[in-house]
Amino acid sequence: MLRRGLVLFLFCLCAVMGAAQDLENLQIHGFATQGFLYSSHNNYLTMKSSAVSLQWTEGAISVSDVTNKLRIGIQLHMYHMGQFGGPDVRVDWASGDYKVNDYLGFRVGKIKTPLGLYNDSQDVDALFLWVLLPQAMYPNDNRDYDLSEMGGEVYGGINLGERGGRVQCRGHVGASQLDANGGYVQQLAEAGLTFPTPPGGKTYGGDLRWVTPWKEVTVGVSALSDSLDGIGPQGSVHLPASLTFAYYAQWRWNRLHLATEVWKTPIDLTLTMGPLSIPNTVDQRAWYPMVSYDVTKKLQIGNYYSHYINKAGDRSQPENYSKDWVVSSRYDFNSYMYGKVEGHFLHGTALGYYPSVNPNGLQANSDMLAMRMGFSF
């Protein structure tokens, strides 16, 4: 995997430089972060957080050539988070992007998947105040799978004048495959299914947003359909096309930033083990309100509440809900270095917990301290 990643990197880098008319068009960016988790009960995201964990290291580098109409680029990513990730270098995205004019453009390759406010930007930690984005929508244990897909996208926008703002739209189609070292594969393994090749399937969807002329208010909706099939020595997994809807809004006014999202995802998953067929129906509903404030140019503070529930299960049981109150702060030491400190007050066990690192079972509630130091350029 490492060799394949490096070969692809060199190939894309050569393509970028070959397409470049001027080295000034070449852009190189990257980041490295170190995370820390400590929880009062339960181990979170397969890290041994109840005993203090530093098992969260991440880094990425991207190379792009940007001209007036054409952008070619690639981002390589490596991470280790508890039992997830490892030494392999992965390709987050690698695409060619041609902008015909202000109204129309195309992308092809391994493209980022537009869904909600942050799905296609969650790979850049330096953009956010938060150590952990709302896990009901942006689970860190499955970031590599959720972030991108192999396929193509058409995008564009229409200006509606000074009083109308701008409407932006994106449509995409492709295919994606589960991360072999990610959370979904881990969950299937804990159910008794392993796969020589991670399950995958087709994806398609779109995003429509209105950037209003009123104090930087943005509202929008995303839709994403994905399916999943895989066969292993113990059996198979089948997920027919499931449709996620994400409704969102955000408002920026001077130093204040407000945001909210509501997601709906019904899932009808079937596991087959020998002659036994096991249906698994989940009706996922998630939402959050979020507020942050720039105290100074270097200091930010914020708060959000993330709410998840499986409406198809017994909603009184902790395994069918997750309610997370979060307070956070970030300090930028300079243009390159920053630090984050965040408190989580977790109720319910539906998200982020794995039996393999919680052999004695789970307590319904847990408090958690999360910290992250980062360097970006």
C-alpha positions, 0 to 999 in steps of 0.5 A: 500500500505504501509503495502504491501510494508513493508511485501514485503520488509521483505520477500525479506530481509529474502530471501536475508539473507537466501541466504547469505553465508556471511554477508559481501555480504549484501549491503545496500544503500539509498538516500534522496533528497529535491528539489526546483523549481522557474519558471518565468511563468507557474507551472511545474510538478504540483508543484506551481513553479511560487510561489516558490515550495519545493514540491519535496521530495524523498528517497529510500533504497536498500538491496542486497546480492551479491555473485560471480554469484547470486544477490538478491535485492530490492529497496523501494522508496517514493516520493512527487512531487506536486500532484504526489506520496504521503506517499505510499512506492513503490517497484522500483525493486526487482529481482534475478540475476544469472550470468552464466559466463562472457558471459551470465546472467539472471534476473527475478522479477521486473526488470529495463527496459533498454532504452537509456543511463539513463533509468535504472539508473535514480532512483539514483540521486547521479549518476548525475550532473543534477537536471532534466535529459532531460525531453523529454526522462526521464520525472520525472512525469512518472519515476515510470512507465518508470523505471521497469517492471515485467518480465525477462531478459537475458543479456550478452557480447562478448569481441572483443579484445584490438582493438575491445572493447566489445559488450553488449546486453540485451533482456527482456519481461514482463508487466507494469502498470501505476503509479496510482499517476503519470503523465500519469494517471493524463493526462487521468483524465484531459481528463475525464477518471479515472480507479479503476485499472491503465491501463497496458500492455505487454512490450518487447525489447532490448539493444545493445551497443558497448563499443569501445577501443577508449577513453571510447567511447560507442555507442548503440541502444535500442528498447522498445515495450509497450501496454496499456489497461484500463477500467473505469466508464467513458470509456476506453483507448487502446494503441496497441503495440508502438515501441520506438527506442533510439540511443545513444553515450557517450564519457568520456575523463579525466574530460570531458563527452559528451553524445547524444541521439535520440528517436523516438516514434509513438503512436496511442492512442484511448480513448472511452467515451460512444459511442464516440471513440477519436483517438489520434495520436502522433509522438514523436521525441526527441534528446539532446546533453550534455556536462559536466566537472569536474572542481575539485574532488568536483565541476562539471559544465555542459550544455545540450539542450533538444529538443522534437517535435510532428511531427503529430501536428502543430509544430508551436504551443507551445503545440507540442514542448519543447525546453529546454536550461540547465546550471547546477552545482554540489558540493559534500560537502563530500562522502555523501552530495551534492548540485545541482543548475540548470537553465532552459530556456524553450520554448514550453509547450508540456512537464511537464505542467498540466491544473489543476495547470495552470488554467489561461493557459500557456505562451509559454516561461518560465525560471526556477531555480531548486535546489536539496540537497541530502544525499546518502550512 
